[in-house]
């Protein structure tokens, strides 16, 4: 039997594919490739030495999705597929509601039809509203501040209704904080379309010269240096949490919520300085106006995941920066084909103390 991974070609999904394969699971990947690249899956096969089926399917395409279930013996689903840019969700909310919510409803309907009732869902800390409770526990008030966050919140409610209608389901809802970093090989990592929405790929693209400078949104928050504080977690730690969650739902029934974070908050300026220390590269930045809806502090209380899943995040911020930079150096244009000029440029990389550095 196999594990179906939706959105398996994405940033988090591709890293999850590696971890599940390395833990002995057979996987099947479904991805629409709207904001991901098939090359990521080629590299997953390269890293693991294992092959697996890949279907180019949009979850909103009921007939195509049913073919996947009809052709395979699926025992559980890890559900990553979804649009995830907060700013874009504000501009085109209906697109997000259709893709994220309707896609999930169709997926769970198909799971029900084929008696696949074990699900790990990729949620987000964006479901939490403003709160004085720091670190944030799973029972903190919910009040998503943007359409993207509301799609995650609504899906959580839908999954709750589904379980209460049929208690034979076993569902783990994982609320991510801020995934960064990349696989230590530098072969897979975060490859955003256009200008990055997230801090680490933005810093990395400034470091490599693709972008002029970093914009820091606000420096008047009630934090120790005035910039927003977030809980940054290495993507490999994050996906190892999914392996633990799957192990849990395979032997239990019910619906469970877990924060996946480190329990430690870092400010934007602290991340910049950590990156500079890890890479010996100066990151120019400018302070701009804070964005509507951004909060000063957001970091996890991950105790429940530790107690019930036996999972803790292990990688430190400097290692996250090192891995993100290695990915960026070795893949300056992400998963795009490499030109002859870039091949020649790669010859100027030096491997020192477990890291790659590019001669300037």
C-alpha positions in Angstrom: 0.0 0.0 0.0 1.1 3.6 -0.7 1.0 7.0 0.8 -0.5 9.7 -1.5 1.3 13.0 -1.2 -0.6 15.9 -2.7 1.6 18.9 -3.7 4.6 16.6 -3.5 6.7 18.7 -6.0 6.4 21.8 -3.8 9.0 23.2 -1.3 7.7 21.3 1.7 6.2 18.4 -0.3 9.5 17.5 -2.1 11.3 17.4 1.2 8.5 15.2 2.7 8.9 12.8 -0.3 12.6 12.3 0.6 11.8 11.7 4.3 8.9 9.2 3.6 11.0 7.3 1.1 13.9 7.2 3.4 11.6 5.8 6.1 10.6 2.9 3.9 7.2 4.2 2.6 5.9 3.7 -0.9 4.6 7.1 -2.2 2.5 8.4 -5.0 2.6 12.1 -5.8 -0.2 14.3 -7.2 0.7 17.8 -8.2 -0.8 20.4 -10.6 2.7 22.1 -11.1 1.0 25.5 -10.9 3.6 26.8 -8.6 6.1 23.9 -8.5 8.5 22.2 -10.8 8.7 18.5 -11.9 12.5 18.7 -11.7 12.1 18.7 -7.9 10.7 15.2 -8.1 13.5 14.1 -10.4 15.9 15.2 -7.7 13.9 13.4 -5.0 14.4 10.2 -7.0 18.1 11.0 -7.4 18.6 11.6 -3.6 16.7 8.5 -2.5 17.5 6.1 -5.3 13.8 5.2 -5.4 11.2 5.6 -8.1 7.5 6.4 -7.6 4.4 7.4 -9.6 3.7 11.0 -10.4 0.3 12.3 -11.6 -0.1 15.8 -13.0 -3.6 16.4 -11.5 -5.4 19.4 -10.1 -7.4 18.4 -7.0 -10.4 20.3 -8.4 -10.5 17.9 -11.4 -12.7 15.1 -9.9 -12.3 12.6 -12.7 -8.6 12.9 -12.9 -8.2 12.5 -9.1 -10.5 9.5 -9.1 -8.2 7.8 -11.6 -5.4 8.1 -9.1 -7.4 6.4 -6.4 -8.8 3.8 -8.8 -5.4 2.8 -10.0 -3.6 2.6 -6.7 -4.0 1.0 -3.3 -3.7 4.1 -1.1 -3.7 3.8 2.7 -3.2 7.4 3.8 -2.9 10.9 2.4 -0.4 13.7 3.2 -2.1 16.9 2.0 0.2 19.7 1.1 -1.5 20.9 -2.2 -2.7 24.5 -2.0 -1.9 28.1 -2.9 0.1 29.8 -0.1 1.0 33.5 -0.8 -0.7 35.8 1.7 -0.4 38.9 -0.5 -1.8 37.1 -3.5 -4.7 35.7 -1.5 -5.8 39.3 -0.7 -5.8 40.2 -4.4 -7.5 37.1 -5.7 -9.4 35.6 -2.7 -11.9 33.6 -4.8 -9.0 31.8 -6.5 -7.7 30.8 -3.1 -11.1 29.7 -1.8 -11.7 27.6 -4.9 -8.3 26.0 -5.1 -7.7 25.3 -1.4 -11.1 24.6 0.0 -12.9 23.0 -3.0 -9.8 21.0 -3.8 -9.7 19.6 -0.3 -13.4 18.8 -0.3 -13.0 16.9 -3.5 -10.0 15.1 -2.1 -11.7 14.0 1.1 -14.8 13.0 -0.8 -12.6 10.7 -2.9 -10.9 9.4 0.2 -14.3 8.6 1.7 -15.4 6.9 -1.5 -12.3 4.6 -1.6 -12.3 4.1 2.2 -9.1 5.9 2.8 -9.6 7.6 6.2 -6.2 8.6 7.4 -5.1 12.1 6.6 -2.3 14.5 7.6 -3.3 18.0 6.7 -0.8 20.9 6.1 -2.3 23.8 8.0 -0.7 27.0 9.2 0.0 29.3 12.2 -1.9 32.0 10.2 -5.1 30.5 11.6 -4.2 32.1 15.0 -5.5 35.5 15.7 -3.8 38.3 17.7 -3.0 37.0 21.1 -1.1 37.8 24.2 -0.4 34.1 24.7 3.2 33.5 23.8 4.3 30.9 23.0 1.1 30.0 21.1 -0.7 26.8 22.2 -3.1 24.8 20.0 -6.0 26.1 22.1 -5.3 29.7 21.4 -8.1 31.8 19.8 -8.4 31.5 16.0 -8.9 34.6 13.8 -7.1 34.3 10.5 -6.2 37.8 9.2 -6.1 37.1 5.4 -7.9 34.9 2.8 -5.0 32.4 2.8 -5.2 31.9 6.5 -9.0 31.7 6.4 -8.8 28.9 3.8 -6.7 26.9 6.3 -9.1 27.7 9.1 -12.1 26.7 7.1 -10.5 23.4 6.0 -9.8 22.6 9.7 -13.5 23.2 10.4 -14.5 21.0 7.4 -12.2 18.2 8.6 -13.7 18.5 12.1 -17.2 18.1 10.7 -16.1 15.2 8.6 -14.6 13.4 11.7 -17.7 14.1 13.8 -19.9 12.6 11.0 -17.7 9.5 10.9 -15.5 8.8 13.9 -13.6 6.1 12.0 -11.4 8.9 10.4 -8.0 9.6 11.8 -6.8 13.1 11.0 -3.7 15.1 12.1 -3.8 18.8 11.5 -0.3 20.3 11.6 0.0 24.0 12.1 3.3 25.2 10.6 5.1 28.2 11.8 7.8 29.5 9.4 9.6 26.8 7.3 13.1 27.8 6.0 16.3 26.0 4.9 16.8 23.3 2.4 18.0 19.7 2.1 21.6 19.5 3.1 22.6 18.2 -0.4 21.6 21.5 -1.9 19.6 19.6 -4.5 16.1 20.6 -3.4 14.9 23.8 -1.8 12.5 26.7 -2.0 12.0 28.0 -5.6 9.5 30.8 -5.5 7.9 32.3 -8.6 8.9 35.9 -9.1 9.9 38.0 -6.2 9.9 35.9 -3.0 7.1 36.4 -0.5 9.0 34.8 2.4 12.0 36.1 4.3 14.7 33.5 3.7 14.5 33.1 -0.1 14.4 36.9 -0.3 17.6 37.2 1.7 19.2 34.5 -0.4 18.4 36.2 -3.6 19.8 39.5 -2.3 23.0 37.6 -1.2 23.5 36.1 -4.7 22.8 39.4 -6.4 19.4 38.7 -8.0 17.8 41.4 -5.8 19.3 44.7 -4.8 18.2 44.8 -1.1 15.8 43.3 1.4 12.7 45.2 2.5 12.1 45.0 6.3 8.5 45.7 7.0 8.5 47.9 10.1 10.8 48.5 12.9 8.5 49.9 15.6 7.0 46.7 16.9 7.1 46.1 20.7 10.0 43.6 20.3 13.6 43.9 21.4 14.8 45.4 18.1 11.5 46.7 16.7 11.2 44.1 14.0 8.7 41.3 13.8 9.5 38.0 15.6 8.7 34.6 14.1 9.3 31.0 14.8 11.6 29.7 12.0 11.8 25.9 11.6 14.0 23.9 9.3 12.0 22.3 6.5 13.6 18.9 7.2 12.6 19.1 10.9 9.1 20.1 9.7 8.6 17.1 7.4 10.0 14.7 10.0 7.0 15.9 12.0 4.8 14.6 9.2 6.4 11.2 9.4 5.6 11.1 13.2 2.1 12.3 12.6 1.5 9.6 10.1 2.8 7.0 12.5 0.3 8.4 15.1 -2.8 8.3 12.9 -2.0 4.8 11.7 -2.6 3.4 15.1 -5.3 5.8 16.4 -8.6 7.3 15.4 -9.7 10.9 16.1 -8.8 14.4 15.0 -5.7 16.0 16.5 -4.0 19.4 16.3 -0.3 20.0 16.6 2.0 23.0 16.3 5.2 22.4 14.4 7.7 25.0 15.5 10.9 25.4 17.5 9.3 27.3 20.4 11.9 30.1 19.9 11.2 33.4 18.1 13.8 35.3 16.0 13.4 38.8 14.8 13.9 39.8 11.1 17.2 41.5 12.0 18.3 38.4 13.9 17.7 36.3 10.9 19.6 38.7 8.7 22.6 38.7 11.1 22.5 34.9 11.4 22.6 34.6 7.6 25.5 37.0 7.4 27.4 35.1 10.1 26.8 31.7 8.3 27.8 32.9 4.9 30.1 35.9 5.5 28.0 37.9 3.1 26.6 41.4 3.9 22.8 41.7 3.3 21.8 45.3 2.5 18.2 46.1 3.7 15.9 49.1 4.1 13.1 49.7 6.6 9.7 50.1 5.0 6.2 50.5 6.4 4.8 47.6 8.2 2.2 45.5 6.3 -1.4 45.5 7.4 -2.3 42.4 9.4 1.3 41.6 10.5 1.7 40.9 14.2 4.7 41.7 16.4 5.2 38.2 17.9 4.3 34.7 16.7 6.1 31.6 18.0 5.0 28.2 18.9 4.5 26.1 22.0 5.5 22.7 20.5 5.1 20.7 23.7 2.0 18.8 22.5 3.9 17.5 19.4 6.8 16.4 21.7 4.5 14.6 24.2 2.2 12.9 21.7 4.3 12.5 18.6 7.8 12.2 20.1 8.9 15.0 17.8 11.1 18.0 18.4 12.8 20.5 16.0 16.5 20.0 16.2 18.2 22.2 13.7 19.4 25.7 14.8 19.0 29.0 12.9 22.6 29.1 11.6 22.1 25.6 10.1 18.9 26.8 8.5 20.8 29.7 6.9 23.7 27.5 5.7 21.4 25.1 4.0 19.3 27.8 2.4 22.4 29.5 1.1 23.9 26.2 -0.3 20.6 25.6 -2.2 20.7 29.2 -3.6 24.4 29.0 -4.6 24.0 25.7 -6.4 20.7 26.7 -8.0 20.8 30.4 -8.7 17.8 30.1 -10.9 16.0 27.4 -8.9 15.0 24.4 -10.9 15.4 26.2 -14.2 17.7 24.5 -16.8 21.3 25.5 -16.2 23.1 27.5 -18.9 26.7 26.9 -20.0 27.7 30.1 -18.3 26.2 28.9 -15.0 28.0 25.5 -15.4 31.3 27.4 -15.7 30.4 29.6 -12.8 29.7 26.5 -10.7 33.4 25.5 -11.2 34.3 28.5 -8.9 32.5 26.9 -5.9 34.6 25.8 -3.0 33.6 23.2 -0.4 34.7 24.3 3.1 33.8 22.8 6.4 30.6 21.1 5.0 29.5 24.2 3.0 29.8 25.5 -0.5 31.1 29.0 -1.1 31.2 30.9 -4.4 34.3 33.0 -5.3 33.4 36.6 -5.9 
